[in-house]
Amino acid sequence: MSSKDYSFTQNRELSWLNFNDRVLEEAEDGSVPLLERLKFISIFTSNLDEFYMVRCGSLYDISLVDKGYIDNKTGQNAQEQLNAIYDRTESLYERRDEVFKSLNKLLKAEGIYNLDFEDLTKSELKFINKYFFNNILPILSPQIIDIHHPFPHLLNKSLNVMLIMENEGKTLYGLIPIPSSLPKIIYFPNNPLRYILLEKIIYEYVNEIFSNYHVEFRTIVSVTRNADIVLSNSQIDEDEDYKGYMKKLLKKRTRLAPIRLEFYKYSDPNLKKFLCDQMNLQENQVQISNTPLEMSYVYELFNHVDEVNKTIFYKLSFDPFYPKIPNFVKDSKIIPQLKKRDFLLCYPFDSMKPFLRFLKEAANDENVISIKITIYRLARSSSIIKYLLEAAENGKDVTVLIELRARFDEENNIHYAGLLEEAGCRILYGFEEFKVHSKILLVTRKDKNKFQYITQLGTGNYNEKTSKLYTDYSFITSNNAIGEDAVLFFKNMAISNLNDEYKQLLVAPFGLKKNLIEKINVEIDNAINNRPANIILKMNSLTDREIIDMLSKASNAGVNIKLIVRCICCLIPGIPNRTENIEVISIVGRFLEHTRIYCFGTGDDTSIYLSSADLMTRNTEKRVE
């Protein structure tokens, strides 16, 4: 019997679903412009897709190989958690369907029509008929499923029209994959704000495609596959480079085990049983959605409306937001100012341009001798890479620790690692058991025979695109003590030393949690001795059981604790004799709250840290942060 106290903790996965519920609330909020509400449905859907691919995929693996696994927040095993997720998802689907239906009506009233076939005019039907035979039919790959045509592999999250058909008294199944090469949306030339989704067209023309069969039932399906790839150095051949191995590993992602099956609007018990048997799925892993199974088309629609009718677009979207460039850097060079003062940029309210200007200056500064940086996620077209390549071309010593296992950004990072390597940069790939998730940049200058360190620390990635969408801090300083710690950090990364002591930085996996616990204990001691005691923690997620237990202990001692947690929070506040002095709030809105800020103490005695790490076990124990 576990001795864990579950009275003030909740399951990580169900807490995440509650977060996604809050995203859906933004789509329901009448004060949010209509096109933005539609985007929130798309965000909700893509969030849920990734959740199933990663979290449910991981739990599925655990359920197969570790029967003794127990969640330390609820006491549930992996299968019990999966069952709870499937049950909770069903109600979320129902709410999403209601919101989507309501939004479509409201958008129609504004002149934006998401059409079904029965809504089309005669001229639109004629247009679609011609479009189908000229542009769609030639590239379709339909097939029947029988002994000579075995059940095919369905790609992860691909859309497929599935059919039950009859021919000469024999019942069989048919399949039409929806080509990803075709436009997701077809707009009508007589009114470009009237559109129909590609899958609806193919669905409507199945009789033309299977002309020698009688179609008895048809629907659209999508399978979600486990994307939780496990990497082990022992699997890499001695003569194989790490980038090459990662490329091969990524190809496996689309072929991993199914974890969810979705039907669009219509289901048939025989077809459901057939597909579940083929993909080894249980009935509770099947979901029926009245919302399109693939919602990424919303972003294309958003841009399309902007192009064809500015008046409607401005009425139905947020007012444009333009980050500001701080006055002190508009017309002046950055590096000379950093000798006198620190910079703190707050994205997206501040522009990322001052940081980019700083990096460009460093790449071309004759006194800069080296630039070192850790990279986790980058923009598709990255100025960061451009300036690092520029620095290398100018003879600077450039070291880049790039994490190739940044989930769903692996291919992007592999590509950039190749470019940097070819330019002569020194490339490091981190560690087998620990992802490198830290955000740190070190510029070393030699001026008048003296070394000067300029260090940048961030709460978010070096990504120009997300800096306009996520709230993050970027701190740039010439503080020598921080610079010396940064020098030590990069040396340790190069020699695989994860367990060193730093004077200013708290570094996971061995130093961060230990030091945070010490700071919580200081506040506990203050409260016990009737001194002001205060803790404020802002993060994306809180799951680390040891930290949660320490916060409960601090609450019981009388420490005032405020947690600002956007996503997962496994701590339940307000439980008498457990968490009664803890307040938890979550902010979900136009910008994604991404800053991690940890504050201990009050007044002049307050210690404030920005961090790359959430207080999740994966961050505190399994990553370099």
C-alpha positions as CSV (number, residue, x, y, z in Angstrom):
1,M,0.0,0.0,0.0
2,S,1.4,3.4,-1.0
3,S,2.1,5.9,1.8
4,K,1.5,8.8,-0.5
5,D,-1.1,11.4,0.5
6,Y,-3.4,12.0,-2.6
7,S,-5.8,14.3,-0.8
8,F,-4.3,17.5,-2.3
9,T,-3.0,16.2,-5.7
10,Q,-4.6,15.4,-9.0
11,N,-3.6,13.4,-12.1
12,R,-1.3,15.1,-14.5
13,E,-3.2,14.1,-17.6
14,L,-6.7,15.1,-16.3
15,S,-5.2,18.4,-15.2
16,W,-3.9,18.9,-18.7
17,L,-7.4,18.2,-20.1
18,N,-8.7,20.8,-17.7
19,F,-6.2,23.3,-19.3
20,N,-7.4,22.4,-22.8
21,D,-11.0,23.0,-21.5
22,R,-9.9,26.5,-20.7
23,V,-8.7,26.9,-24.2
24,L,-12.1,25.8,-25.4
25,E,-13.6,28.4,-23.1
26,E,-11.9,31.1,-25.2
27,A,-13.7,29.8,-28.2
28,E,-17.0,30.1,-26.3
29,D,-16.3,33.6,-25.1
30,G,-18.5,36.1,-26.8
31,S,-16.1,39.0,-26.2
32,V,-13.4,37.3,-28.4
33,P,-13.7,38.1,-32.1
34,L,-15.2,35.3,-34.2
35,L,-12.2,34.3,-36.3
36,E,-10.1,34.3,-33.2
37,R,-12.7,32.0,-31.5
38,L,-12.4,29.6,-34.5
39,K,-8.6,29.7,-34.1
40,F,-9.0,28.7,-30.4
41,I,-11.0,25.6,-31.6
42,S,-8.1,24.8,-33.9
43,I,-5.6,25.2,-31.0
44,F,-7.8,23.1,-28.8
45,T,-7.8,20.3,-31.5
46,S,-4.1,20.4,-32.2
47,N,-3.4,20.4,-28.5
48,L,-5.5,17.3,-28.1
49,D,-3.8,15.6,-31.0
50,E,-0.4,16.1,-29.6
51,F,-1.6,15.1,-26.1
52,Y,-2.8,11.8,-27.5
53,M,0.3,11.3,-29.6
54,V,2.7,12.0,-26.7
55,R,1.1,11.5,-23.3
56,C,-1.4,8.8,-24.2
57,G,1.3,7.2,-26.3
58,S,3.7,7.2,-23.3
59,L,1.0,5.7,-21.0
60,Y,0.2,3.1,-23.6
61,D,3.8,2.0,-23.7
62,I,4.0,1.9,-19.9
63,S,0.8,-0.2,-19.7
64,L,2.5,-2.8,-21.8
65,V,5.9,-3.0,-20.2
66,D,5.5,-1.8,-16.6
67,K,2.6,-3.4,-14.9
68,G,3.8,-2.1,-11.5
69,Y,3.7,1.6,-12.5
70,I,1.6,3.8,-10.2
71,D,1.0,7.5,-10.6
72,N,2.4,9.3,-7.6
73,K,-0.4,11.9,-7.6
74,T,-3.5,9.5,-7.7
75,G,-2.3,6.0,-7.2
76,Q,-3.7,5.0,-10.6
77,N,-1.9,2.6,-13.0
78,A,-1.3,3.5,-16.6
79,Q,-4.5,1.8,-18.0
80,E,-6.7,3.4,-15.3
81,Q,-5.3,6.8,-16.4
82,L,-5.9,6.0,-20.1
83,N,-9.5,5.0,-19.3
84,A,-10.1,8.3,-17.4
85,I,-8.7,10.2,-20.3
86,Y,-10.9,8.5,-22.9
87,D,-14.0,9.2,-20.7
88,R,-13.1,12.9,-20.2
89,T,-12.3,13.4,-23.9
90,E,-15.9,12.3,-24.9
91,S,-17.4,15.3,-23.1
92,L,-14.8,17.7,-24.5
93,Y,-15.7,16.5,-28.0
94,E,-19.4,17.2,-27.4
95,R,-18.6,20.8,-26.2
96,R,-16.3,21.4,-29.1
97,D,-19.0,20.3,-31.5
98,E,-21.5,22.7,-30.0
99,V,-19.1,25.6,-30.1
100,F,-18.1,24.8,-33.7
101,K,-21.7,24.6,-34.9
102,S,-22.5,27.9,-33.1
103,L,-19.5,29.7,-34.6
104,N,-20.3,28.5,-38.1
105,K,-23.8,30.1,-37.8
106,L,-22.3,33.4,-36.5
107,L,-19.7,33.4,-39.3
108,K,-22.4,32.9,-41.9
109,A,-24.1,35.9,-40.6
110,E,-20.9,37.8,-41.3
111,G,-20.6,36.5,-44.8
112,I,-18.1,33.6,-44.2
113,Y,-19.6,30.2,-45.3
114,N,-18.3,26.8,-44.4
115,L,-20.5,24.8,-46.8
116,D,-21.8,21.3,-47.1
117,F,-22.9,19.9,-50.5
118,E,-26.5,20.6,-49.8
119,D,-25.7,24.3,-49.4
120,L,-24.1,24.7,-52.9
121,T,-25.8,26.7,-55.7
122,K,-26.1,25.2,-59.2
123,S,-23.1,27.2,-60.4
124,E,-21.1,26.1,-57.4
125,L,-22.0,22.5,-58.0
126,K,-20.9,22.8,-61.6
127,F,-17.6,24.4,-60.4
128,I,-17.0,21.6,-57.9
129,N,-17.8,18.9,-60.4
130,K,-15.2,20.2,-62.9
131,Y,-12.7,20.8,-60.1
132,F,-13.1,17.2,-58.8
133,F,-12.6,15.5,-62.2
134,N,-9.7,17.9,-63.3
135,N,-7.8,18.3,-60.0
136,I,-8.7,15.7,-57.5
137,L,-9.6,12.4,-59.2
138,P,-6.4,12.0,-61.1
139,I,-4.3,11.8,-58.0
140,L,-6.5,9.7,-55.7
141,S,-5.4,6.2,-54.7
142,P,-8.5,4.3,-53.7
143,Q,-8.4,0.6,-52.9
144,I,-10.7,-2.2,-51.7
145,I,-9.7,-4.3,-48.7
146,D,-9.7,-8.0,-49.2
147,I,-7.4,-11.0,-49.3
148,H,-5.5,-9.6,-52.3
149,H,-5.6,-6.0,-51.1
150,P,-4.6,-6.1,-47.4
151,F,-5.5,-3.4,-44.9
152,P,-3.0,-0.6,-45.6
153,H,-1.0,1.5,-43.1
154,L,-2.9,4.6,-42.2
155,L,-0.6,7.5,-41.7
156,N,-0.7,9.4,-38.4
157,K,-3.5,12.0,-38.4
158,S,-4.2,11.5,-42.1
159,L,-7.8,11.8,-43.3
160,N,-9.3,8.8,-45.1
161,V,-12.8,8.1,-46.5
162,M,-13.9,4.6,-45.4
163,L,-16.7,2.7,-47.1
164,I,-18.8,-0.4,-46.8
165,M,-19.7,-1.6,-50.2
166,E,-21.5,-4.5,-51.9
167,N,-20.7,-6.2,-55.1
168,E,-22.4,-9.4,-56.4
169,G,-23.8,-10.1,-53.0
170,K,-20.4,-9.8,-51.3
171,T,-19.7,-7.1,-48.7
172,L,-16.3,-5.5,-48.5
173,Y,-14.6,-2.3,-47.3
174,G,-13.1,0.5,-49.4
175,L,-10.6,3.2,-48.6
176,I,-9.7,6.6,-50.1
177,P,-6.8,8.5,-48.5
178,I,-7.2,12.2,-48.7
179,P,-4.1,13.5,-50.5
180,S,-2.1,15.9,-48.4
181,S,-0.7,17.5,-51.6
182,L,-4.1,19.1,-52.4
183,P,-5.5,22.4,-50.9
184,K,-7.5,21.8,-47.7
185,I,-10.0,24.5,-48.7
186,I,-11.6,25.1,-52.1
187,Y,-13.0,28.6,-52.4
188,F,-15.7,29.5,-54.9
189,P,-14.8,32.1,-57.5
190,N,-18.1,33.9,-57.4
191,N,-17.7,34.6,-53.7
192,P,-14.3,33.8,-52.2
193,L,-15.7,33.8,-48.7
194,R,-17.8,30.7,-49.5
195,Y,-15.7,27.6,-49.2
196,I,-15.9,23.8,-48.9
197,L,-13.3,21.4,-47.3
198,L,-11.5,18.9,-49.6
199,E,-12.6,15.8,-47.6
200,K,-16.3,16.7,-48.1
201,I,-15.8,16.7,-51.9
202,I,-14.1,13.3,-52.0
203,Y,-16.7,12.0,-49.6
204,E,-19.5,13.2,-52.0
205,Y,-18.0,11.6,-55.1
206,V,-17.3,8.0,-53.8
207,N,-19.8,6.6,-56.2
208,E,-17.8,8.0,-59.1
209,I,-14.6,6.6,-57.6
210,F,-16.0,3.1,-56.9
211,S,-18.3,3.0,-59.9
212,N,-18.5,-0.8,-60.0
213,Y,-19.7,-1.2,-56.4
214,H,-22.8,-0.2,-54.5
215,V,-21.8,2.0,-51.6
216,E,-23.9,1.2,-48.5
217,F,-22.1,3.4,-45.9
218,R,-19.4,6.0,-46.0
219,T,-17.5,8.1,-43.4
220,I,-14.3,9.9,-42.8
221,V,-11.7,8.5,-40.3
222,S,-8.4,9.5,-38.9
223,V,-6.0,7.5,-36.7
224,T,-3.7,9.1,-34.1
225,R,-0.5,7.2,-33.4
226,N,1.9,7.1,-30.5
227,A,4.7,9.6,-31.3
228,D,6.7,9.0,-28.1
229,I,9.9,7.8,-29.7
230,V,12.5,6.5,-27.2
231,L,16.1,7.1,-28.0
232,S,19.0,5.0,-26.8
233,N,22.7,5.4,-27.6
234,S,23.0,1.6,-27.5
235,Q,20.9,1.4,-30.7
236,I,23.3,3.6,-32.7
237,D,25.9,1.8,-34.8
238,E,29.5,2.7,-34.1
239,D,29.9,4.0,-37.7
240,E,26.7,5.9,-37.8
241,D,26.5,9.7,-37.0
242,Y,23.9,11.0,-34.6
243,K,22.1,13.1,-37.1
244,G,21.7,10.1,-39.4
245,Y,20.3,8.0,-36.7
246,M,17.8,10.6,-35.7
247,K,16.6,10.9,-39.3
248,K,16.0,7.1,-39.4
249,L,14.3,7.2,-36.0
250,L,11.8,10.0,-37.1
251,K,10.6,7.9,-40.0
252,K,9.3,5.4,-37.4
253,R,6.9,8.0,-35.9
254,T,4.2,7.6,-38.6
255,R,4.3,3.8,-38.1
256,L,4.0,3.5,-34.3
257,A,1.0,2.0,-32.6
258,P,-2.5,3.5,-33.0
259,I,-3.7,5.2,-29.8
260,R,-7.0,6.8,-31.0
261,L,-9.5,6.4,-33.9
262,E,-11.8,9.3,-34.9
263,F,-14.9,9.2,-37.1
264,Y,-16.3,12.4,-38.6
265,K,-20.1,12.5,-38.0
266,Y,-21.0,9.0,-39.0
267,S,-20.0,5.6,-37.6
268,D,-21.1,2.0,-38.3
269,P,-20.7,-0.8,-35.7
270,N,-19.4,-3.2,-38.2
271,L,-16.8,-0.8,-39.6
272,K,-15.9,0.3,-36.1
273,K,-15.2,-3.3,-35.1
274,F,-13.3,-4.0,-38.3
275,L,-11.0,-1.0,-37.8
276,C,-10.5,-1.7,-34.1
277,D,-9.5,-5.3,-34.9
278,Q,-7.1,-4.2,-37.6
279,M,-5.4,-1.6,-35.3
280,N,-5.8,-3.4,-32.0
281,L,-7.9,-0.6,-30.4
282,Q,-10.6,-0.8,-27.7
283,E,-14.0,0.7,-28.1
284,N,-13.3,3.5,-25.7
285,Q,-10.4,4.6,-27.9
286,V,-12.9,5.5,-30.6
287,Q,-14.3,9.1,-30.8
288,I,-17.0,10.6,-33.0
289,S,-16.6,14.2,-33.9
290,N,-19.0,16.6,-35.6
291,T,-16.1,19.0,-36.0
292,P,-13.7,18.4,-38.9
293,L,-11.0,16.0,-37.8
294,E,-8.2,18.3,-39.2
295,M,-8.6,21.9,-38.1
296,S,-5.3,23.4,-39.3
297,Y,-7.2,24.8,-42.3
298,V,-8.4,27.6,-40.0
299,Y,-5.0,29.4,-40.3
300,E,-5.2,29.4,-44.0
301,L,-8.8,30.6,-43.8
302,F,-7.7,33.4,-41.4
303,N,-5.1,34.7,-43.9
304,H,-7.5,34.3,-46.8
305,V,-10.2,36.5,-45.2
306,D,-7.5,39.1,-44.5
307,E,-6.5,39.1,-48.2
308,V,-10.0,39.2,-49.8
309,N,-11.9,41.4,-47.3
310,K,-10.0,43.6,-44.9
311,T,-13.3,45.1,-43.4
312,I,-14.6,41.7,-42.4
313,F,-11.2,40.6,-41.2
314,Y,-10.6,43.6,-38.9
315,K,-14.1,43.2,-37.5
316,L,-13.7,39.5,-36.7
317,S,-10.1,39.4,-35.5
318,F,-8.0,41.0,-32.7
319,D,-6.7,44.5,-33.4
320,P,-3.1,44.3,-34.7
321,F,-0.5,44.2,-32.0
322,Y,3.0,45.6,-32.7
323,P,5.8,44.9,-30.2
324,K,7.7,48.0,-29.1
325,I,11.4,48.5,-29.5
326,P,12.7,50.1,-26.3
327,N,13.8,53.7,-26.7
328,F,17.3,53.0,-25.3
329,V,18.2,50.7,-28.2
330,K,16.4,52.3,-31.2
331,D,19.4,54.2,-32.6
332,S,22.4,53.0,-30.5
333,K,24.6,50.0,-30.6
334,I,23.7,47.3,-28.0
335,I,27.1,46.1,-26.8
336,P,28.5,49.4,-25.5
337,Q,25.2,49.9,-23.5
338,L,25.5,46.4,-22.0
339,K,28.7,47.5,-20.3
340,K,26.6,50.0,-18.3
341,R,23.3,48.3,-17.8
342,D,21.4,45.1,-18.1
343,F,18.5,44.6,-20.6
344,L,15.3,42.8,-19.8
345,L,13.0,42.2,-22.7
346,C,9.5,40.9,-22.2
347,Y,8.1,39.2,-25.3
348,P,5.8,39.8,-27.2
349,F,5.3,43.3,-25.7
350,D,9.0,44.1,-26.4
351,S,10.3,43.2,-29.8
352,M,13.0,40.5,-30.2
353,K,14.9,42.8,-32.5
354,P,17.2,44.2,-29.8
355,F,18.4,40.7,-29.0
356,L,18.9,39.9,-32.7
357,R,20.8,43.2,-33.2
358,F,23.0,42.2,-30.2
359,L,23.7,38.9,-31.8
360,K,24.5,40.5,-35.2
361,E,26.8,43.0,-33.5
362,A,28.6,40.2,-31.7
363,A,29.0,38.3,-35.0
364,N,30.8,41.4,-36.5
365,D,32.5,42.8,-33.5
366,E,36.3,42.5,-33.9
367,N,36.7,42.1,-30.2
368,V,34.4,39.1,-29.9
369,I,36.3,35.9,-29.9
370,S,33.6,33.3,-29.2
371,I,29.8,32.8,-29.2
372,K,28.3,29.8,-27.4
373,I,24.5,29.0,-27.4
374,T,22.1,26.2,-26.5
375,I,19.3,25.6,-29.0
376,Y,16.0,23.7,-28.5
377,R,13.5,25.2,-31.0
378,L,14.0,27.7,-33.8
379,A,11.9,29.4,-36.4
380,R,11.7,27.8,-39.8
381,S,13.6,30.7,-41.2
382,S,15.9,31.7,-38.4
383,S,17.9,34.9,-38.0
384,I,19.7,33.2,-35.1
385,I,21.2,30.7,-37.5
386,K,22.0,33.5,-40.0
387,Y,24.0,35.4,-37.4
388,L,25.8,32.4,-36.0
389,L,26.9,31.5,-39.6
390,E,28.0,35.1,-40.0
391,A,30.0,34.9,-36.8
392,A,31.7,31.7,-38.1
393,E,32.5,33.3,-41.4
394,N,34.1,36.2,-39.5
395,G,36.4,33.8,-37.7
396,K,34.6,33.7,-34.4
397,D,34.7,30.5,-32.4
398,V,31.1,29.4,-32.5
399,T,29.8,26.5,-30.3
400,V,26.2,25.4,-30.6
401,L,24.6,22.8,-28.3
402,I,21.6,21.8,-30.3
403,E,19.0,19.3,-29.0
404,L,17.9,17.1,-31.9
405,R,15.2,15.5,-29.7
406,A,13.0,18.6,-29.4
407,R,9.7,16.8,-30.1
408,F,8.2,17.6,-33.5
409,D,11.1,20.0,-34.3
410,E,13.7,17.2,-34.8
411,E,13.9,17.6,-38.6
412,N,14.3,21.4,-38.3
413,N,17.1,21.0,-35.8
414,I,18.8,18.3,-37.9
415,H,18.8,20.7,-40.9
416,Y,20.3,23.6,-38.9
417,A,22.9,21.3,-37.3
418,G,24.1,20.4,-40.7
419,L,24.3,24.0,-41.9
420,L,26.3,25.0,-38.8
421,E,28.6,22.0,-39.0
422,E,29.4,22.8,-42.7
423,A,30.2,26.4,-41.7
424,G,32.8,25.2,-39.2
425,C,30.8,25.7,-36.0
426,R,31.5,23.3,-33.1
427,I,28.3,21.2,-32.7
428,L,27.3,19.4,-29.5
429,Y,24.3,17.1,-29.1
430,G,23.8,16.8,-25.4
431,F,23.3,13.6,-23.5
432,E,21.6,10.2,-23.9
433,E,19.5,10.4,-20.7
434,F,19.0,14.2,-20.4
435,K,17.6,16.6,-23.0
436,V,19.2,20.0,-23.0
437,H,16.3,22.5,-22.6
438,S,18.3,25.5,-21.2
439,K,18.2,28.9,-23.0
440,I,21.6,30.5,-22.6
441,L,23.9,32.5,-24.8
442,L,27.5,33.5,-24.0
443,V,29.5,36.1,-25.9
444,T,33.1,36.4,-24.9
445,R,35.0,39.6,-25.9
446,K,38.7,40.5,-25.4
447,D,39.2,44.2,-25.1
448,K,42.5,45.8,-24.0
449,N,43.7,42.3,-22.8
450,K,40.7,41.9,-20.6
451,F,37.9,39.3,-21.0
452,Q,34.3,40.6,-21.0
453,Y,31.4,38.2,-20.8
454,I,27.9,39.1,-22.0
455,T,25.3,36.5,-21.1
456,Q,21.7,36.1,-22.2
457,L,19.3,33.9,-20.3
458,G,15.8,33.2,-21.5
459,T,12.5,31.6,-20.4
460,G,11.7,30.7,-24.0
461,N,13.2,29.5,-27.2
462,Y,15.3,31.5,-29.7
463,N,12.4,31.6,-32.1
464,E,11.4,34.8,-33.8
465,K,7.9,33.5,-34.6
466,T,6.9,32.4,-31.1
467,S,8.4,35.6,-29.6
468,K,5.4,37.4,-31.1
469,L,2.9,34.9,-29.7
470,Y,4.4,33.7,-26.3
471,T,5.1,35.8,-23.2
472,D,8.8,35.2,-22.4
473,Y,11.7,37.0,-20.7
474,S,15.1,37.6,-22.3
475,F,17.7,38.9,-19.8
476,I,21.0,40.2,-21.2
477,T,23.8,41.1,-18.8
478,S,27.5,41.8,-18.6
479,N,27.6,40.8,-14.9
480,N,30.9,39.0,-14.6
481,A,29.8,36.5,-12.0
482,I,27.0,35.3,-14.2
483,G,29.4,35.2,-17.2
484,E,31.9,33.1,-15.3
485,D,29.0,30.6,-14.5
486,A,28.1,30.6,-18.2
487,V,31.7,29.8,-19.1
488,L,31.7,26.9,-16.6
489,F,28.3,25.7,-17.9
490,F,29.5,25.4,-21.5
491,K,32.7,23.8,-20.4
492,N,30.7,21.2,-18.5
493,M,28.4,20.6,-21.4
494,A,31.4,19.9,-23.6
495,I,32.9,17.4,-21.2
496,S,29.6,15.8,-20.0
497,N,29.8,17.0,-16.4
498,L,26.3,17.6,-15.2
499,N,27.0,17.7,-11.5
500,D,29.0,20.9,-10.9
501,E,28.5,23.8,-8.5
502,Y,27.6,27.3,-9.8
503,K,27.7,30.6,-7.9
504,Q,24.8,32.3,-9.7
505,L,23.0,29.8,-11.8
506,L,20.7,26.9,-10.6
507,V,21.3,24.1,-13.1
508,A,19.2,20.9,-13.5
509,P,19.3,18.0,-13.3
510,F,21.3,18.0,-10.1
511,G,21.3,21.6,-8.8
512,L,18.0,23.2,-9.6
513,K,15.5,21.3,-7.5
514,K,17.9,21.0,-4.5
515,N,18.4,24.8,-4.4
516,L,14.6,25.5,-4.9
517,I,13.8,23.2,-1.9
518,E,16.4,25.0,0.2
519,K,14.7,28.3,-0.7
520,I,11.3,26.9,0.3
521,N,12.8,25.8,3.6
522,V,14.1,29.3,4.2
523,E,10.5,30.6,3.8
524,I,9.2,27.9,6.1
525,D,11.8,28.9,8.7
526,N,10.7,32.6,8.3
527,A,7.0,31.6,8.9
528,I,7.8,29.5,11.9
529,N,9.7,32.4,13.4
530,N,6.9,34.9,12.7
531,R,8.9,36.7,9.9
532,P,7.3,37.6,6.6
533,A,7.3,34.5,4.3
534,N,6.2,34.6,0.7
535,I,6.6,32.4,-2.4
536,I,5.4,33.3,-5.9
537,L,6.0,30.8,-8.7
538,K,4.9,31.3,-12.3
539,M,5.3,28.5,-14.8
540,N,3.7,26.4,-17.5
541,S,3.2,23.2,-15.4
542,L,3.6,21.8,-11.9
543,T,4.0,18.0,-11.6
544,D,7.1,17.4,-9.5
545,R,5.7,15.5,-6.4
546,E,8.7,16.4,-4.2
547,I,8.2,20.1,-4.9
548,I,4.4,19.8,-4.4
549,D,5.0,18.1,-1.0
550,M,7.4,20.9,0.0
551,L,4.8,23.6,-1.0
552,S,2.2,21.8,1.1
553,K,4.7,21.8,4.0
554,A,5.3,25.5,3.5
555,S,1.5,26.2,3.4
556,N,1.1,24.3,6.7
557,A,3.8,26.5,8.2
558,G,2.0,29.6,7.2
559,V,3.9,30.7,4.1
560,N,1.8,32.7,1.7
561,I,2.1,31.0,-1.7
562,K,0.8,32.1,-5.1
563,L,1.1,29.8,-8.0
564,I,0.5,31.1,-11.6
565,V,0.2,27.9,-13.7
566,R,-1.0,28.1,-17.2
567,C,-1.3,24.4,-18.0
568,I,-0.9,21.3,-15.7
569,C,-1.2,21.8,-12.0
570,C,-1.2,18.6,-9.9
571,L,-1.5,20.5,-6.7
572,I,-5.1,21.2,-5.5
573,P,-5.2,24.5,-3.5
574,G,-7.3,25.3,-0.5
575,I,-7.3,21.9,1.1
576,P,-7.4,22.4,4.9
577,N,-4.2,21.3,6.7
578,R,-2.6,20.6,3.3
579,T,-2.7,23.6,0.9
580,E,-5.0,26.2,2.6
581,N,-2.4,29.0,2.2
582,I,-1.9,28.3,-1.6
583,E,-3.7,30.2,-4.3
584,V,-3.5,28.9,-7.9
585,I,-4.5,30.9,-10.9
586,S,-4.3,30.1,-14.6
587,I,-4.1,32.7,-17.5
588,V,-5.2,31.6,-20.9
589,G,-5.8,34.3,-23.5
590,R,-4.5,35.9,-26.7
591,F,-0.9,35.2,-25.9
592,L,0.5,32.0,-24.6
593,E,1.8,32.5,-21.1
594,H,5.3,31.0,-21.2
595,T,7.4,32.8,-18.6
596,R,8.9,30.9,-15.7
597,I,9.6,33.1,-12.8
598,Y,10.4,31.9,-9.3
599,C,10.3,34.4,-6.4
600,F,11.1,33.8,-2.7
601,G,10.9,36.3,0.2
602,T,9.5,39.8,0.6
603,G,10.6,43.3,0.0
604,D,14.3,43.9,-0.4
605,D,15.0,40.3,0.7
606,T,13.2,38.9,-2.4
607,S,15.2,36.5,-4.6
608,I,13.9,36.4,-8.2
609,Y,14.9,33.9,-10.8
610,L,13.9,33.5,-14.4
611,S,14.0,29.9,-15.7
612,S,13.9,27.7,-18.7
613,A,12.4,25.0,-16.5
614,D,8.9,24.2,-15.4
615,L,8.5,22.4,-12.1
616,M,7.9,19.1,-13.7
617,T,9.9,16.0,-12.9
618,R,11.1,15.8,-16.6
619,N,12.6,19.3,-16.2
620,T,14.0,19.1,-12.7
621,E,15.4,15.6,-13.0
622,K,15.7,14.6,-16.7
623,R,16.8,17.8,-18.5
624,V,19.6,20.3,-18.4
625,E,17.9,23.5,-17.4
